[in-house]
Amino acid sequence: MRIVADHDHCLGAGQCALYAPEVFDQSDEDGTVVLLAESPPGYLHEMVRQAARMCPNQVISLREHEAADNGADTASPADAPSP
């Protein structure tokens, strides 16, 4: 999972930080979303989904199948086809 937050449209309601404080915080300056983990570990995914659903402005987008390395090949040498 990869998270994208649209800071320009965030109103600072804080629902994301309430539902997933390990992943979201609020700016001290204006209260808008601060992303603490762009690609959180799997055990946090359901909390992140709930936080995204509860956002009143829907400024949190989730890329469910996108890895932190943006799709780079993660096959190990043992998985490589033999010549």
Gaussian input, Z-matrix of N, CA and C with variables (Angstrom, degrees):
# hf/3-21g

backbone

0 1
 N
 C     1     B1
 C     2     B2     1     A1
 N     3     B3     2     A2     1     D1
 C     4     B4     3     A3     2     D2
 C     5     B5     4     A4     3     D3
 N     6     B6     5     A5     4     D4
 C     7     B7     6     A6     5     D5
 C     8     B8     7     A7     6     D6
 N     9     B9     8     A8     7     D7
 C    10    B10     9     A9     8     D8
 C    11    B11    10    A10     9     D9
 N    12    B12    11    A11    10    D10
 C    13    B13    12    A12    11    D11
 C    14    B14    13    A13    12    D12
 N    15    B15    14    A14    13    D13
 C    16    B16    15    A15    14    D14
 C    17    B17    16    A16    15    D15
 N    18    B18    17    A17    16    D16
 C    19    B19    18    A18    17    D17
 C    20    B20    19    A19    18    D18
 N    21    B21    20    A20    19    D19
 C    22    B22    21    A21    20    D20
 C    23    B23    22    A22    21    D21
 N    24    B24    23    A23    22    D22
 C    25    B25    24    A24    23    D23
 C    26    B26    25    A25    24    D24
 N    27    B27    26    A26    25    D25
 C    28    B28    27    A27    26    D26
 C    29    B29    28    A28    27    D27
 N    30    B30    29    A29    28    D28
 C    31    B31    30    A30    29    D29
 C    32    B32    31    A31    30    D30
 N    33    B33    32    A32    31    D31
 C    34    B34    33    A33    32    D32
 C    35    B35    34    A34    33    D33
 N    36    B36    35    A35    34    D34
 C    37    B37    36    A36    35    D35
 C    38    B38    37    A37    36    D36
 N    39    B39    38    A38    37    D37
 C    40    B40    39    A39    38    D38
 C    41    B41    40    A40    39    D39
 N    42    B42    41    A41    40    D40
 C    43    B43    42    A42    41    D41
 C    44    B44    43    A43    42    D42
 N    45    B45    44    A44    43    D43
 C    46    B46    45    A45    44    D44
 C    47    B47    46    A46    45    D45
 N    48    B48    47    A47    46    D46
 C    49    B49    48    A48    47    D47
 C    50    B50    49    A49    48    D48
 N    51    B51    50    A50    49    D49
 C    52    B52    51    A51    50    D50
 C    53    B53    52    A52    51    D51
 N    54    B54    53    A53    52    D52
 C    55    B55    54    A54    53    D53
 C    56    B56    55    A55    54    D54
 N    57    B57    56    A56    55    D55
 C    58    B58    57    A57    56    D56
 C    59    B59    58    A58    57    D57
 N    60    B60    59    A59    58    D58
 C    61    B61    60    A60    59    D59
 C    62    B62    61    A61    60    D60
 N    63    B63    62    A62    61    D61
 C    64    B64    63    A63    62    D62
 C    65    B65    64    A64    63    D63
 N    66    B66    65    A65    64    D64
 C    67    B67    66    A66    65    D65
 C    68    B68    67    A67    66    D66
 N    69    B69    68    A68    67    D67
 C    70    B70    69    A69    68    D68
 C    71    B71    70    A70    69    D69
 N    72    B72    71    A71    70    D70
 C    73    B73    72    A72    71    D71
 C    74    B74    73    A73    72    D72
 N    75    B75    74    A74    73    D73
 C    76    B76    75    A75    74    D74
 C    77    B77    76    A76    75    D75
 N    78    B78    77    A77    76    D76
 C    79    B79    78    A78    77    D77
 C    80    B80    79    A79    78    D78
 N    81    B81    80    A80    79    D79
 C    82    B82    81    A81    80    D80
 C    83    B83    82    A82    81    D81
 N    84    B84    83    A83    82    D82
 C    85    B85    84    A84    83    D83
 C    86    B86    85    A85    84    D84
 N    87    B87    86    A86    85    D85
 C    88    B88    87    A87    86    D86
 C    89    B89    88    A88    87    D87
 N    90    B90    89    A89    88    D88
 C    91    B91    90    A90    89    D89
 C    92    B92    91    A91    90    D90
 N    93    B93    92    A92    91    D91
 C    94    B94    93    A93    92    D92
 C    95    B95    94    A94    93    D93
 N    96    B96    95    A95    94    D94
 C    97    B97    96    A96    95    D95
 C    98    B98    97    A97    96    D96
 N    99    B99    98    A98    97    D97
 C   100   B100    99    A99    98    D98
 C   101   B101   100   A100    99    D99
 N   102   B102   101   A101   100   D100
 C   103   B103   102   A102   101   D101
 C   104   B104   103   A103   102   D102
 N   105   B105   104   A104   103   D103
 C   106   B106   105   A105   104   D104
 C   107   B107   106   A106   105   D105
 N   108   B108   107   A107   106   D106
 C   109   B109   108   A108   107   D107
 C   110   B110   109   A109   108   D108
 N   111   B111   110   A110   109   D109
 C   112   B112   111   A111   110   D110
 C   113   B113   112   A112   111   D111
 N   114   B114   113   A113   112   D112
 C   115   B115   114   A114   113   D113
 C   116   B116   115   A115   114   D114
 N   117   B117   116   A116   115   D115
 C   118   B118   117   A117   116   D116
 C   119   B119   118   A118   117   D117
 N   120   B120   119   A119   118   D118
 C   121   B121   120   A120   119   D119
 C   122   B122   121   A121   120   D120
 N   123   B123   122   A122   121   D121
 C   124   B124   123   A123   122   D122
 C   125   B125   124   A124   123   D123
 N   126   B126   125   A125   124   D124
 C   127   B127   126   A126   125   D125
 C   128   B128   127   A127   126   D126
 N   129   B129   128   A128   127   D127
 C   130   B130   129   A129   128   D128
 C   131   B131   130   A130   129   D129
 N   132   B132   131   A131   130   D130
 C   133   B133   132   A132   131   D131
 C   134   B134   133   A133   132   D132
 N   135   B135   134   A134   133   D133
 C   136   B136   135   A135   134   D134
 C   137   B137   136   A136   135   D135
 N   138   B138   137   A137   136   D136
 C   139   B139   138   A138   137   D137
 C   140   B140   139   A139   138   D138
 N   141   B141   140   A140   139   D139
 C   142   B142   141   A141   140   D140
 C   143   B143   142   A142   141   D141
 N   144   B144   143   A143   142   D142
 C   145   B145   144   A144   143   D143
 C   146   B146   145   A145   144   D144
 N   147   B147   146   A146   145   D145
 C   148   B148   147   A147   146   D146
 C   149   B149   148   A148   147   D147
 N   150   B150   149   A149   148   D148
 C   151   B151   150   A150   149   D149
 C   152   B152   151   A151   150   D150
 N   153   B153   152   A152   151   D151
 C   154   B154   153   A153   152   D152
 C   155   B155   154   A154   153   D153
 N   156   B156   155   A155   154   D154
 C   157   B157   156   A156   155   D155
 C   158   B158   157   A157   156   D156
 N   159   B159   158   A158   157   D157
 C   160   B160   159   A159   158   D158
 C   161   B161   160   A160   159   D159
 N   162   B162   161   A161   160   D160
 C   163   B163   162   A162   161   D161
 C   164   B164   163   A163   162   D162
 N   165   B165   164   A164   163   D163
 C   166   B166   165   A165   164   D164
 C   167   B167   166   A166   165   D165
 N   168   B168   167   A167   166   D166
 C   169   B169   168   A168   167   D167
 C   170   B170   169   A169   168   D168
 N   171   B171   170   A170   169   D169
 C   172   B172   171   A171   170   D170
 C   173   B173   172   A172   171   D171
 N   174   B174   173   A173   172   D172
 C   175   B175   174   A174   173   D173
 C   176   B176   175   A175   174   D174
 N   177   B177   176   A176   175   D175
 C   178   B178   177   A177   176   D176
 C   179   B179   178   A178   177   D177
 N   180   B180   179   A179   178   D178
 C   181   B181   180   A180   179   D179
 C   182   B182   181   A181   180   D180
 N   183   B183   182   A182   181   D181
 C   184   B184   183   A183   182   D182
 C   185   B185   184   A184   183   D183
 N   186   B186   185   A185   184   D184
 C   187   B187   186   A186   185   D185
 C   188   B188   187   A187   186   D186
 N   189   B189   188   A188   187   D187
 C   190   B190   189   A189   188   D188
 C   191   B191   190   A190   189   D189
 N   192   B192   191   A191   190   D190
 C   193   B193   192   A192   191   D191
 C   194   B194   193   A193   192   D192
 N   195   B195   194   A194   193   D193
 C   196   B196   195   A195   194   D194
 C   197   B197   196   A196   195   D195
 N   198   B198   197   A197   196   D196
 C   199   B199   198   A198   197   D197
 C   200   B200   199   A199   198   D198
 N   201   B201   200   A200   199   D199
 C   202   B202   201   A201   200   D200
 C   203   B203   202   A202   201   D201
 N   204   B204   203   A203   202   D202
 C   205   B205   204   A204   203   D203
 C   206   B206   205   A205   204   D204
 N   207   B207   206   A206   205   D205
 C   208   B208   207   A207   206   D206
 C   209   B209   208   A208   207   D207
 N   210   B210   209   A209   208   D208
 C   211   B211   210   A210   209   D209
 C   212   B212   211   A211   210   D210
 N   213   B213   212   A212   211   D211
 C   214   B214   213   A213   212   D212
 C   215   B215   214   A214   213   D213
 N   216   B216   215   A215   214   D214
 C   217   B217   216   A216   215   D215
 C   218   B218   217   A217   216   D216
 N   219   B219   218   A218   217   D217
 C   220   B220   219   A219   218   D218
 C   221   B221   220   A220   219   D219
 N   222   B222   221   A221   220   D220
 C   223   B223   222   A222   221   D221
 C   224   B224   223   A223   222   D222
 N   225   B225   224   A224   223   D223
 C   226   B226   225   A225   224   D224
 C   227   B227   226   A226   225   D225
 N   228   B228   227   A227   226   D226
 C   229   B229   228   A228   227   D227
 C   230   B230   229   A229   228   D228
 N   231   B231   230   A230   229   D229
 C   232   B232   231   A231   230   D230
 C   233   B233   232   A232   231   D231
 N   234   B234   233   A233   232   D232
 C   235   B235   234   A234   233   D233
 C   236   B236   235   A235   234   D234
 N   237   B237   236   A236   235   D235
 C   238   B238   237   A237   236   D236
 C   239   B239   238   A238   237   D237
 N   240   B240   239   A239   238   D238
 C   241   B241   240   A240   239   D239
 C   242   B242   241   A241   240   D240
 N   243   B243   242   A242   241   D241
 C   244   B244   243   A243   242   D242
 C   245   B245   244   A244   243   D243
 N   246   B246   245   A245   244   D244
 C   247   B247   246   A246   245   D245
 C   248   B248   247   A247   246   D246

   B1=1.4567
   B2=1.5207
   B3=1.3206
   B4=1.4589
   B5=1.5245
   B6=1.3254
   B7=1.4644
   B8=1.5232
   B9=1.3369
   B10=1.4635
   B11=1.5224
   B12=1.3287
   B13=1.4639
   B14=1.5215
   B15=1.3132
   B16=1.4594
   B17=1.5330
   B18=1.3211
   B19=1.4643
   B20=1.5327
   B21=1.3313
   B22=1.4678
   B23=1.5280
   B24=1.3194
   B25=1.4592
   B26=1.5305
   B27=1.3164
   B28=1.4670
   B29=1.5326
   B30=1.3268
   B31=1.4684
   B32=1.5274
   B33=1.3396
   B34=1.4583
   B35=1.5195
   B36=1.3234
   B37=1.4690
   B38=1.5288
   B39=1.3180
   B40=1.4618
   B41=1.5099
   B42=1.3167
   B43=1.4590
   B44=1.5238
   B45=1.3198
   B46=1.4636
   B47=1.5324
   B48=1.3121
   B49=1.4641
   B50=1.5289
   B51=1.3029
   B52=1.4556
   B53=1.5280
   B54=1.3319
   B55=1.4636
   B56=1.5190
   B57=1.3238
   B58=1.4725
   B59=1.5318
   B60=1.3330
   B61=1.4714
   B62=1.5253
   B63=1.3236
   B64=1.4664
   B65=1.5202
   B66=1.3289
   B67=1.4610
   B68=1.5284
   B69=1.3341
   B70=1.4727
   B71=1.5232
   B72=1.3196
   B73=1.4511
   B74=1.5310
   B75=1.3170
   B76=1.4593
   B77=1.5137
   B78=1.3068
   B79=1.4521
   B80=1.5262
   B81=1.3241
   B82=1.4654
   B83=1.5301
   B84=1.3253
   B85=1.4653
   B86=1.5225
   B87=1.3360
   B88=1.4638
   B89=1.5288
   B90=1.3183
   B91=1.4620
   B92=1.5103
   B93=1.3350
   B94=1.4546
   B95=1.5264
   B96=1.3163
   B97=1.4620
   B98=1.5290
   B99=1.3186
   B100=1.4632
   B101=1.5175
   B102=1.3185
   B103=1.4573
   B104=1.5216
   B105=1.3402
   B106=1.4615
   B107=1.5197
   B108=1.3345
   B109=1.4675
   B110=1.5201
   B111=1.3218
   B112=1.4636
   B113=1.5231
   B114=1.3284
   B115=1.4621
   B116=1.5304
   B117=1.3270
   B118=1.4627
   B119=1.5287
   B120=1.3235
   B121=1.4659
   B122=1.5280
   B123=1.3132
   B124=1.4532
   B125=1.5121
   B126=1.3152
   B127=1.4614
   B128=1.5309
   B129=1.3321
   B130=1.4710
   B131=1.5303
   B132=1.3103
   B133=1.4590
   B134=1.5224
   B135=1.3076
   B136=1.4672
   B137=1.5285
   B138=1.3217
   B139=1.4678
   B140=1.5214
   B141=1.3268
   B142=1.4572
   B143=1.5277
   B144=1.3320
   B145=1.4699
   B146=1.5241
   B147=1.3246
   B148=1.4672
   B149=1.5282
   B150=1.3131
   B151=1.4670
   B152=1.5293
   B153=1.3174
   B154=1.4702
   B155=1.5219
   B156=1.3288
   B157=1.4680
   B158=1.5203
   B159=1.3194
   B160=1.4677
   B161=1.5233
   B162=1.3096
   B163=1.4652
   B164=1.5274
   B165=1.3336
   B166=1.4624
   B167=1.5303
   B168=1.3182
   B169=1.4652
   B170=1.5205
   B171=1.3214
   B172=1.4646
   B173=1.5290
   B174=1.3310
   B175=1.4641
   B176=1.5272
   B177=1.3346
   B178=1.4617
   B179=1.5150
   B180=1.3300
   B181=1.4584
   B182=1.5154
   B183=1.3272
   B184=1.4611
   B185=1.5170
   B186=1.3014
   B187=1.4636
   B188=1.5263
   B189=1.3122
   B190=1.4693
   B191=1.5251
   B192=1.3197
   B193=1.4637
   B194=1.5128
   B195=1.3073
   B196=1.4520
   B197=1.5195
   B198=1.3072
   B199=1.4643
   B200=1.5194
   B201=1.3136
   B202=1.4610
   B203=1.5208
   B204=1.3351
   B205=1.4632
   B206=1.5282
   B207=1.3448
   B208=1.4619
   B209=1.5160
   B210=1.3318
   B211=1.4496
   B212=1.5066
   B213=1.3012
   B214=1.4572
   B215=1.5225
   B216=1.3150
   B217=1.4575
   B218=1.5111
   B219=1.3268
   B220=1.4563
   B221=1.5258
   B222=1.3195
   B223=1.4725
   B224=1.5135
   B225=1.3134
   B226=1.4510
   B227=1.5251
   B228=1.3400
   B229=1.4622
   B230=1.5185
   B231=1.3224
   B232=1.4553
   B233=1.5273
   B234=1.3363
   B235=1.4530
   B236=1.5233
   B237=1.3083
   B238=1.4614
   B239=1.5242
   B240=1.3371
   B241=1.4716
   B242=1.5086
   B243=1.3153
   B244=1.4577
   B245=1.5154
   B246=1.3360
   B247=1.4940
   B248=1.4944
   A1=108.80
   A2=114.00
   A3=120.63
   A4=107.51
   A5=116.43
   A6=122.14
   A7=109.40
   A8=114.73
   A9=121.42
   A10=106.42
   A11=116.74
   A12=121.66
   A13=109.31
   A14=116.56
   A15=123.07
   A16=108.63
   A17=116.22
   A18=122.08
   A19=112.13
   A20=116.40
   A21=120.33
   A22=112.94
   A23=118.28
   A24=121.22
   A25=113.16
   A26=117.00
   A27=121.14
   A28=109.81
   A29=115.79
   A30=120.73
   A31=113.00
   A32=116.44
   A33=119.51
   A34=114.53
   A35=117.84
   A36=120.83
   A37=111.79
   A38=117.37
   A39=121.13
   A40=116.31
   A41=118.40
   A42=120.65
   A43=111.69
   A44=117.26
   A45=120.60
   A46=110.65
   A47=116.34
   A48=120.66
   A49=111.35
   A50=117.05
   A51=121.40
   A52=110.90
   A53=117.17
   A54=121.69
   A55=113.94
   A56=118.48
   A57=121.24
   A58=109.94
   A59=117.26
   A60=120.20
   A61=114.28
   A62=117.66
   A63=120.28
   A64=111.53
   A65=116.20
   A66=121.26
   A67=112.37
   A68=117.25
   A69=121.50
   A70=111.04
   A71=115.04
   A72=122.27
   A73=106.33
   A74=116.23
   A75=121.38
   A76=109.58
   A77=115.21
   A78=122.16
   A79=110.15
   A80=116.63
   A81=120.93
   A82=111.09
   A83=116.61
   A84=121.18
   A85=113.08
   A86=116.64
   A87=119.16
   A88=114.60
   A89=117.41
   A90=121.04
   A91=115.31
   A92=117.96
   A93=119.90
   A94=111.43
   A95=114.65
   A96=121.94
   A97=112.25
   A98=114.24
   A99=122.76
   A100=105.73
   A101=116.21
   A102=121.81
   A103=109.21
   A104=116.21
   A105=121.58
   A106=112.27
   A107=116.61
   A108=121.28
   A109=108.82
   A110=116.95
   A111=121.18
   A112=111.70
   A113=117.11
   A114=122.39
   A115=108.34
   A116=116.89
   A117=120.28
   A118=112.33
   A119=116.97
   A120=120.38
   A121=110.91
   A122=115.21
   A123=122.25
   A124=115.50
   A125=118.18
   A126=119.60
   A127=112.56
   A128=118.15
   A129=121.86
   A130=112.88
   A131=118.59
   A132=121.68
   A133=113.52
   A134=118.73
   A135=119.75
   A136=110.74
   A137=117.62
   A138=120.11
   A139=110.83
   A140=117.26
   A141=121.78
   A142=109.78
   A143=117.20
   A144=120.13
   A145=110.81
   A146=116.53
   A147=120.76
   A148=110.61
   A149=116.84
   A150=120.78
   A151=110.55
   A152=117.09
   A153=120.87
   A154=110.80
   A155=117.34
   A156=120.87
   A157=111.53
   A158=118.15
   A159=122.16
   A160=113.57
   A161=118.20
   A162=121.23
   A163=109.54
   A164=117.99
   A165=119.99
   A166=113.78
   A167=118.14
   A168=120.96
   A169=113.10
   A170=116.26
   A171=121.66
   A172=111.56
   A173=115.75
   A174=120.40
   A175=112.55
   A176=117.61
   A177=121.63
   A178=108.59
   A179=116.10
   A180=122.02
   A181=108.88
   A182=115.68
   A183=120.84
   A184=109.70
   A185=115.59
   A186=122.48
   A187=105.09
   A188=116.11
   A189=121.92
   A190=114.15
   A191=117.85
   A192=119.63
   A193=113.49
   A194=116.03
   A195=120.19
   A196=109.59
   A197=116.35
   A198=121.23
   A199=109.86
   A200=115.82
   A201=121.22
   A202=111.88
   A203=116.14
   A204=119.16
   A205=111.25
   A206=116.81
   A207=123.15
   A208=113.06
   A209=116.31
   A210=120.54
   A211=115.17
   A212=118.57
   A213=119.53
   A214=109.22
   A215=116.23
   A216=121.46
   A217=109.24
   A218=115.84
   A219=120.25
   A220=111.85
   A221=117.86
   A222=120.13
   A223=109.73
   A224=115.33
   A225=119.92
   A226=108.75
   A227=118.37
   A228=120.20
   A229=112.90
   A230=118.32
   A231=121.10
   A232=111.35
   A233=117.29
   A234=121.89
   A235=113.12
   A236=116.23
   A237=120.15
   A238=110.24
   A239=116.96
   A240=119.14
   A241=110.83
   A242=116.11
   A243=119.25
   A244=110.29
   A245=116.59
   A246=120.51
   A247=112.65
   D1=138.12
   D2=174.10
   D3=-126.50
   D4=137.85
   D5=-176.74
   D6=-109.76
   D7=137.48
   D8=173.42
   D9=-126.20
   D10=129.36
   D11=178.95
   D12=-118.17
   D13=129.09
   D14=179.43
   D15=-87.92
   D16=92.28
   D17=-176.39
   D18=-62.68
   D19=-32.21
   D20=-176.06
   D21=-66.55
   D22=-25.92
   D23=-177.32
   D24=-108.14
   D25=1.50
   D26=178.93
   D27=-72.60
   D28=134.01
   D29=178.18
   D30=-99.00
   D31=-3.10
   D32=176.76
   D33=79.14
   D34=30.87
   D35=179.56
   D36=-68.24
   D37=-26.60
   D38=175.20
   D39=82.01
   D40=7.75
   D41=-179.78
   D42=-63.20
   D43=-35.95
   D44=179.76
   D45=-63.00
   D46=-45.56
   D47=179.82
   D48=-67.29
   D49=-29.59
   D50=177.93
   D51=-70.10
   D52=-44.57
   D53=-175.77
   D54=-83.41
   D55=-29.03
   D56=-178.56
   D57=-141.82
   D58=70.31
   D59=-175.90
   D60=-66.24
   D61=-17.36
   D62=177.14
   D63=-75.54
   D64=-16.61
   D65=-174.01
   D66=-115.27
   D67=-32.87
   D68=-176.06
   D69=-123.03
   D70=148.05
   D71=173.04
   D72=-139.95
   D73=-177.58
   D74=177.14
   D75=-123.29
   D76=142.26
   D77=178.56
   D78=-63.91
   D79=136.60
   D80=175.68
   D81=-67.87
   D82=-25.22
   D83=-176.91
   D84=-76.07
   D85=-50.08
   D86=-173.91
   D87=-133.30
   D88=2.29
   D89=176.67
   D90=80.42
   D91=0.52
   D92=-178.91
   D93=-74.29
   D94=164.87
   D95=-174.83
   D96=-60.56
   D97=138.28
   D98=171.99
   D99=-122.70
   D100=122.31
   D101=-179.16
   D102=-87.50
   D103=117.50
   D104=-178.77
   D105=-88.59
   D106=-26.59
   D107=-178.83
   D108=-144.98
   D109=109.30
   D110=-179.31
   D111=-68.40
   D112=-33.62
   D113=179.47
   D114=-129.61
   D115=82.70
   D116=-175.43
   D117=-71.40
   D118=157.48
   D119=177.35
   D120=-65.19
   D121=156.95
   D122=-174.75
   D123=-53.57
   D124=-36.05
   D125=-177.33
   D126=-66.76
   D127=-13.29
   D128=178.34
   D129=-98.31
   D130=-7.08
   D131=-172.99
   D132=-57.97
   D133=-43.46
   D134=-178.35
   D135=-66.56
   D136=-38.09
   D137=176.26
   D138=-63.97
   D139=-38.60
   D140=178.92
   D141=-66.14
   D142=-42.44
   D143=177.42
   D144=-60.23
   D145=-42.15
   D146=178.67
   D147=-64.02
   D148=-42.44
   D149=178.59
   D150=-61.40
   D151=-42.31
   D152=178.89
   D153=-64.27
   D154=-41.31
   D155=178.65
   D156=-64.63
   D157=-34.65
   D158=-175.53
   D159=-84.01
   D160=-9.84
   D161=-179.87
   D162=-64.81
   D163=118.25
   D164=-176.89
   D165=-65.02
   D166=-24.33
   D167=179.77
   D168=-103.11
   D169=-1.00
   D170=179.14
   D171=52.77
   D172=49.97
   D173=-178.66
   D174=-95.81
   D175=1.71
   D176=-179.58
   D177=-105.70
   D178=120.66
   D179=177.17
   D180=-110.08
   D181=139.40
   D182=179.46
   D183=-114.95
   D184=131.52
   D185=173.49
   D186=-106.13
   D187=91.90
   D188=-170.51
   D189=-59.97
   D190=-36.91
   D191=-173.22
   D192=-107.35
   D193=13.21
   D194=-178.82
   D195=-96.11
   D196=128.23
   D197=178.68
   D198=-83.79
   D199=165.21
   D200=179.81
   D201=-61.59
   D202=-27.97
   D203=-178.39
   D204=-89.78
   D205=14.81
   D206=175.48
   D207=58.59
   D208=41.97
   D209=171.07
   D210=86.22
   D211=12.75
   D212=177.54
   D213=-62.52
   D214=150.49
   D215=-178.82
   D216=-63.65
   D217=123.83
   D218=-177.09
   D219=-108.37
   D220=12.11
   D221=179.29
   D222=-68.83
   D223=138.10
   D224=177.63
   D225=-84.26
   D226=163.42
   D227=179.15
   D228=-56.44
   D229=-31.14
   D230=-179.97
   D231=-67.30
   D232=-23.69
   D233=179.46
   D234=-86.98
   D235=-10.19
   D236=-176.14
   D237=-68.31
   D238=144.80
   D239=178.50
   D240=-66.25
   D241=146.14
   D242=178.25
   D243=-80.45
   D244=149.69
   D245=-176.08
   D246=-68.43

